[in-house]
């Protein structure tokens, strides 16, 4: 299965922005940095731990 990791990365970063600005969760910005620097494989593992439905990103 091919996963559009760039879209996944973008969506996960946006979620962190929302958590920071909307919910005041300060750790979200640190998590965003990790998402930005993660390899494709690391990003997929992060998404799985967060419960992201990867089928949305499959092509």
C-alpha positions in Angstrom: 0.0 0.0 0.0 1.3 3.5 -0.9 0.7 6.2 1.7 0.7 9.9 0.8 3.1 10.8 3.6 3.3 14.5 2.6 -0.5 14.8 3.0 -0.3 12.8 6.2 2.5 15.1 7.5 0.6 18.2 6.6 -2.6 17.0 8.3 -0.8 16.0 11.5 1.0 19.3 11.6 -2.4 21.1 11.2 -3.8 19.1 14.0 -1.0 20.2 16.3 -1.6 23.9 15.4 -5.3 23.4 16.3 -4.4 21.8 19.6 -2.0 24.6 20.4 -4.0 27.6 19.4 -7.5 26.2 20.0 -6.9 24.1 23.1 -3.9 25.8 24.6 -1.9 22.5 24.6 1.7 23.7 24.7 3.2 20.3 23.9 1.6 20.4 20.5 4.3 22.7 19.1 7.0 20.4 20.3 5.1 17.4 18.8 4.8 19.4 15.5 8.6 19.7 15.3 8.9 15.9 15.7 6.4 15.4 12.9 8.2 17.8 10.7 11.6 16.1 11.2 10.3 12.4 11.2 11.3 10.1 8.4 8.4 8.6 6.4 8.5 5.4 8.4 8.6 7.3 11.7 5.7 9.4 10.6 3.6 6.4 9.8 4.3 4.9 13.2 3.4 8.1 14.9 0.1 8.2 13.0 -0.6 4.6 14.0 0.0 5.4 17.7 -2.4 8.4 17.4 -5.0 6.2 15.8 -5.0 7.9 12.4 -6.9 6.0 9.8 -4.2 5.5 7.2 -6.7 4.3 4.6 -7.5 8.0 4.1 -3.9 8.5 2.8 -3.6 5.3 0.7 -3.3 5.7 -3.1 
